[in-house]
Amino acid sequence: MNWPGDWLRGVLEMAVLRVLANEPSSYGYAISVALDRNGLGTVKGGTLYPLLARLEQAAHVETRWEAGDGGPGRKYYTITDSGRSHLESAAASWCAFAETTASFLRAEAPGIPAPSPATTVPAG
């Protein structure tokens, strides 16, 4: 699925931390592949690497370099205890927000009537 960029920006930090919580240590390209594999779509390096740098600066991830096998080395990222705490808190808040928003958009919010078939506009 090709999600709007605004939506992805809102959840990307948590999604990256979730990848790192599920995989003990990973490098940028593998994180991007995991995000795509889990339905978030392709995240380009120009978006991912600055986010990883911010997570490192906030002490939510630690990094280490490993020599490559016949190629350049790779920078590996590992989630910290602070990163796990941040993920748990942010994910709980995000899920509550998403459930509230979904309910509202389905017109299940109190005081907002659901659209009736007579008032919907035909596609076309």
Secondary structure, 3 states (H helix, E strand, C coil): CCCCHHHHHHHHHHHHHHHHHHCCCEEHHHHHHHHHHCCCCCCCHHHHHHHHHHHHHCCCEEEEEECCCCCCCEEEEEECHHHHHHHHHHHHHHHHHHHHHHHHHCCCCCCCCCCCHHHCCCCC
